Amino acid sequence: MREILFKAKRIDNGEWVNGQDVYFENPKTESGEPVKHFIGNGTTIFTDEIDLSTLCQYTGLKDGNGKRIWENDIVLLREEIQNYEWKATVKFGNPNCESNWGWQLVPIEECDMNKDILLCIDMGIANCEVIGNIFDDPELLGQLINE
């Protein structure tokens, strides 16, 4: 079973924090008071207020260096047989299916790999490396295709 983890940036200092739970304070506020979001590990008091727009879920996968792959990461994949590489962002869901489940790689640049309707990669044999994420490293995105 995969480990369920989330990470997000703290409101007060922008540092990444991760945990198993996301807590919404005043989720149904009627006073116009802003809703606060916290992340925790299930055993501590929620002290880290987070920016919900940066919330990412752990995919349960690791790259070739053993680094966790999170939603919204930017990965570099190397295909050694035909000798080329390509960058992609990690997203949850599959827009090509009725059931919006699972993880997909969204190519950043035009390449042969994004011509398929659905791209399935065996992460056990893929040469994949996390090189950043969309929040800390937007310069790696360049001009996303299909924008």
C-alpha positions as CSV (number, residue, x, y, z in Angstrom):
1,M,0.0,0.0,0.0
2,R,1.3,3.4,-0.8
3,E,2.2,6.0,1.8
4,I,-0.4,8.8,1.9
5,L,1.4,12.1,2.4
6,F,0.8,15.7,1.5
7,K,3.1,18.7,1.4
8,A,2.5,22.5,1.0
9,K,4.3,25.8,1.7
10,R,3.8,27.5,5.0
11,I,2.1,30.8,5.0
12,D,4.5,32.5,7.4
13,N,7.8,31.6,5.8
14,G,7.3,29.7,2.5
15,E,9.0,26.6,3.7
16,W,7.8,23.2,2.6
17,V,6.1,21.1,5.3
18,N,4.6,17.6,4.9
19,G,2.2,15.4,6.8
20,Q,-0.6,12.9,6.6
21,D,-3.5,15.2,7.3
22,V,-4.8,18.5,6.0
23,Y,-7.1,20.4,8.3
24,F,-9.5,23.2,7.3
25,E,-10.3,25.7,10.1
26,N,-13.7,27.3,9.7
27,P,-14.5,25.5,6.5
28,K,-18.1,26.9,6.4
29,T,-17.4,30.4,7.7
30,E,-20.3,32.8,7.0
31,S,-18.7,35.8,8.5
32,G,-16.3,36.3,5.5
33,E,-13.4,35.4,7.7
34,P,-10.7,33.7,5.6
35,V,-10.6,29.9,5.8
36,K,-7.3,28.7,7.3
37,H,-5.6,25.4,6.2
38,F,-3.1,23.4,8.2
39,I,-1.0,20.3,7.7
40,G,0.0,17.8,10.3
41,N,1.2,14.2,10.9
42,G,-1.9,12.9,12.7
43,T,-0.4,13.0,16.2
44,T,0.4,16.7,16.7
45,I,-1.5,19.9,16.9
46,F,-1.9,21.6,13.6
47,T,0.6,24.5,13.9
48,D,1.7,24.9,10.3
49,E,-0.7,27.1,8.4
50,I,-0.3,26.4,4.7
51,D,-1.0,28.0,1.3
52,L,-3.6,25.6,-0.1
53,S,-2.7,26.5,-3.7
54,T,0.7,24.7,-3.1
55,L,-0.8,21.5,-1.7
56,C,0.7,18.4,-3.3
57,Q,0.1,14.7,-2.8
58,Y,2.9,12.1,-2.8
59,T,2.6,9.7,-5.7
60,G,4.1,6.7,-3.9
61,L,7.0,6.7,-6.4
62,K,10.6,7.6,-6.2
63,D,13.0,8.8,-8.9
64,G,16.2,7.1,-9.8
65,N,18.0,8.9,-7.0
66,G,15.5,7.7,-4.4
67,K,13.8,11.1,-4.1
68,R,10.0,11.2,-3.6
69,I,8.0,12.2,-6.6
70,W,5.2,14.6,-5.6
71,E,2.2,16.1,-7.6
72,N,3.4,19.3,-9.3
73,D,7.0,18.1,-9.5
74,I,9.0,18.6,-12.7
75,V,10.8,15.5,-13.8
76,L,13.4,14.8,-16.4
77,L,13.1,11.5,-18.2
78,R,15.8,9.9,-20.3
79,E,15.1,7.4,-23.0
80,E,18.5,5.7,-23.7
81,I,17.5,3.5,-26.6
82,Q,16.7,6.4,-28.9
83,N,18.9,8.7,-27.0
84,Y,16.7,11.6,-26.0
85,E,15.3,13.3,-22.9
86,W,12.2,15.2,-22.1
87,K,10.7,17.2,-19.2
88,A,7.2,16.7,-17.7
89,T,5.1,17.9,-14.8
90,V,3.4,15.3,-12.5
91,K,-0.3,15.7,-12.3
92,F,-3.1,13.7,-10.7
93,G,-5.9,12.4,-12.9
94,N,-6.3,11.4,-16.5
95,P,-8.2,13.8,-18.6
96,N,-8.5,11.1,-21.3
97,C,-10.7,8.9,-19.2
98,E,-14.1,9.0,-17.6
99,S,-12.5,8.0,-14.4
100,N,-10.1,10.7,-13.3
101,W,-7.7,8.7,-11.3
102,G,-4.0,7.9,-11.2
103,W,-0.9,9.9,-12.0
104,Q,0.1,11.3,-15.4
105,L,3.1,13.0,-16.9
106,V,2.3,16.2,-18.8
107,P,5.1,17.0,-21.3
108,I,6.5,20.5,-21.0
109,E,8.0,20.6,-24.5
110,E,6.9,19.1,-27.8
111,C,8.4,15.6,-28.2
112,D,7.6,12.2,-29.5
113,M,6.5,11.1,-26.1
114,N,3.4,13.3,-26.0
115,K,1.9,12.0,-29.3
116,D,0.3,9.1,-27.5
117,I,-3.2,9.5,-26.2
118,L,-2.2,8.0,-22.8
119,L,1.4,7.6,-21.8
120,C,2.2,4.8,-19.4
121,I,5.7,4.5,-18.0
122,D,7.1,1.7,-16.0
123,M,8.8,3.7,-13.2
124,G,10.8,0.6,-12.3
125,I,12.8,0.9,-15.5
126,A,12.3,4.6,-16.4
127,N,15.3,6.8,-16.0
128,C,13.5,9.6,-14.1
129,E,14.9,12.4,-12.0
130,V,13.0,15.1,-10.1
131,I,14.6,18.4,-11.1
132,G,12.2,20.8,-9.4
133,N,8.6,21.8,-9.0
134,I,6.2,24.3,-10.5
135,F,6.2,26.5,-7.4
136,D,10.0,26.9,-6.8
137,D,11.3,26.4,-10.3
138,P,8.8,28.0,-12.8
139,E,11.6,28.8,-15.2
140,L,11.9,25.0,-15.9
141,L,8.4,25.1,-17.3
142,G,9.3,27.3,-20.3
143,Q,6.2,27.5,-22.5
144,L,3.9,24.6,-21.6
145,I,2.5,22.9,-24.7
146,N,-1.3,22.9,-25.1
147,E,-1.6,26.2,-23.2
